[in-house]
Amino acid sequence: MLHIGIESIAKGTRLVRENATYENRMNMINSIQKVCDDFFNWLDIKNTEPPFLKWRPGHLEKQALQELQNYRPGFMAKVFIKKKSVLRNYKGLRSP
């Protein structure tokens, strides 16, 4: 009989803890609009020029293309690329 009492106390404690967690999350959700009170002037944002034109690359894309053009493989890259090309050529020679 004592064993059942301990289980029910443990279950009650767990339920109280879950209820407190639920209430804390609900309070947090309800207070978001009080904490996040940033004002956005949507007309001003709409009339602002975009950082770059849609059909032209942006600064990050330009930087990536520059890095790609300036790439020089190191020793390990050369070894692995050479192995792949040799294997590709070998497989190409052996295929009917």
FENGIHU-V163082 format. One line per field, one symbol per residue. phi: phi as a letter, one per 30 degrees, with the letter a starting at -180 (. if undefined). A space follows every 10 residues. Layout:
# FENGIHU-V163082
phi->???
This chain:
# FENGIHU-V163082
phi->.ddddddddd dddddddddd dddddddddd cedddccdcc cddddddddd dadddcdddd dddddddddc dbddeddddd dddddddddd dddddd
